[in-house]
Amino acid sequence: MDTDKKCCISQLNHLKQEEFVRVIGPVFEHSPWIAEATWTKRPFANLENLHASLCETVAQLDESKKLDLLRAHPDLVGRAALAGTLTSASAREQASAGLDRLTPQEIALFQQHNREYWKKFGFPFVICARLNKKEAILAGFTPRLQHSCAQEIETALVEIGKIAWLRLQDLIKI
């Protein structure tokens, strides 16, 4: 299946596991194993059912695997972004929030927040950039740094679910 074109749920339901993972795997940043584990839950009735199944797979992970998923995400305005080595989806998402057009002062502020966040939680700050702009993202650091680690893991996983939903909409014909 050509991943440059949208497919439909019925096509996905008939894919072999390897092909399903190739198509759906990128929905979760550098974590194709989520698609691999979700493949067994076919058939999916619709896009919402596919998303719910993927999120259920994530919810059932032990804490170690949840942390692996969180750590697979890039820092916002981090080294990968500045070096141009983000996945194409992450690059588009960060650009949609205006994170590719920051002043040197804004870059420094993002990097400071990223360091504080990593120091407290041990994983990157994850937020659905497509649903936010740079000001909202910067403002989001402060309240989230007040969370407990358990609260922040759950908050970050909710954000990953939002990212996955939007990425699925990019891939699947409704």
WOKA-V849001 format. One record per residue. N is the residue number from 1. PSI is psi in radians with two decimals (* if undefined). NEAR is the number of other C-alpha atoms within 12 Angstrom. D_LAST is the distance of its C-alpha to the last C-alpha in whole Angstrom. Layout:
{{N,PSI,NEAR,D_LAST} {N,PSI,NEAR,D_LAST}}
This chain:
{{1,2.37,20,17} {2,2.03,16,17} {3,-0.07,21,16} {4,-0.24,11,16} {5,2.59,13,13} {6,2.51,20,9} {7,3.05,26,9} {8,2.86,26,7} {9,-0.72,28,8} {10,-0.63,19,11} {11,-0.78,23,12} {12,-0.71,37,12} {13,-0.36,28,14} {14,0.01,19,17} {15,2.54,24,18} {16,2.79,19,21} {17,-0.78,24,22} {18,-0.74,21,23} {19,-0.68,21,20} {20,-0.79,36,18} {21,-0.65,29,20} {22,-0.69,27,20} {23,-0.85,34,16} {24,-0.40,44,15} {25,-0.75,28,19} {26,-0.16,31,19} {27,-0.58,40,17} {28,2.01,43,20} {29,2.03,30,23} {30,0.58,25,25} {31,1.03,29,24} {32,-0.28,28,23} {33,-0.37,29,25} {34,-0.78,37,22} {35,-0.72,37,19} {36,-0.79,29,22} {37,-0.49,25,23} {38,-0.39,34,20} {39,-0.64,31,19} {40,-0.22,23,22} {41,0.06,24,20} {42,2.75,28,17} {43,2.66,20,16} {44,2.30,24,13} {45,-0.60,19,11} {46,-3.10,23,8} {47,-0.73,30,7} {48,-0.72,22,10} {49,-0.71,20,12} {50,-0.84,36,12} {51,-0.82,36,13} {52,-0.69,23,16} {53,-0.73,29,17} {54,-0.78,39,17} {55,-0.58,30,19} {56,-0.72,21,21} {57,-0.78,29,22} {58,-0.79,36,23} {59,-0.53,24,25} {60,-0.06,17,27} {61,2.62,21,29} {62,2.94,13,32} {63,-0.64,17,33} {64,-0.76,15,34} {65,-0.61,20,31} {66,-0.73,31,29} {67,-0.65,28,32} {68,-0.77,25,31} {69,-0.81,32,27} {70,-0.74,36,29} {71,-0.22,26,31} {72,-0.24,27,29} {73,2.55,36,27} {74,2.72,34,29} {75,2.51,35,32} {76,2.22,44,30} {77,0.58,43,33} {78,-2.92,31,34} {79,-0.77,17,36} {80,-0.73,20,33} {81,-0.79,29,32} {82,-0.50,24,35} {83,-0.12,13,35} {84,0.48,18,32} {85,0.29,16,31} {86,2.76,26,28} {87,2.75,21,25} {88,-0.64,18,23} {89,-0.81,29,20} {90,-0.70,39,23} {91,-0.78,29,25} {92,-0.73,23,22} {93,-0.78,32,21} {94,-0.67,36,25} {95,-0.65,27,26} {96,-0.45,19,23} {97,-0.02,26,25} {98,0.22,26,28} {99,-0.11,33,30} {100,0.04,28,31} {101,0.93,18,33} {102,2.66,24,35} {103,2.84,14,39} {104,-0.61,14,41} {105,-0.72,11,42} {106,-0.71,22,38} {107,-0.80,25,38} {108,-0.69,19,41} {109,-0.78,24,40} {110,-0.79,33,36} {111,-0.65,26,39} {112,-0.84,22,41} {113,-0.73,30,38} {114,-0.77,32,37} {115,-0.80,23,40} {116,-0.76,22,41} {117,-0.86,30,37} {118,-0.75,26,38} {119,-0.70,15,42} {120,-0.73,22,41} {121,-0.43,27,38} {122,0.31,23,38} {123,2.86,29,34} {124,2.71,36,32} {125,2.09,45,31} {126,2.21,43,27} {127,2.58,39,25} {128,1.69,35,22} {129,-0.58,37,23} {130,-0.35,29,20} {131,0.15,22,21} {132,2.88,24,24} {133,2.94,24,27} {134,-0.69,31,30} {135,-0.75,18,32} {136,-0.65,19,30} {137,-0.84,30,30} {138,-0.75,33,34} {139,-0.46,17,34} {140,-0.42,27,32} {141,-0.79,32,35} {142,-0.96,18,37} {143,-0.59,18,36} {144,-0.48,30,34} {145,-0.24,29,38} {146,-0.20,16,39} {147,2.75,19,37} {148,2.90,15,38} {149,-0.75,22,37} {150,-0.75,19,35} {151,-0.73,16,34} {152,-0.61,31,32} {153,-0.82,35,31} {154,-0.71,23,29} {155,-0.81,26,28} {156,-0.65,34,27} {157,-0.60,38,25} {158,-0.75,23,23} {159,-0.68,26,23} {160,-0.66,38,21} {161,-0.69,33,19} {162,-0.76,28,18} {163,-0.79,33,18} {164,-0.73,40,16} {165,-0.83,30,13} {166,-0.67,27,13} {167,-0.65,31,13} {168,-0.72,35,10} {169,-0.54,24,8} {170,-0.47,24,10} {171,-0.54,32,10} {172,2.31,30,6} {173,2.41,18,4} {174,*,15,0}}
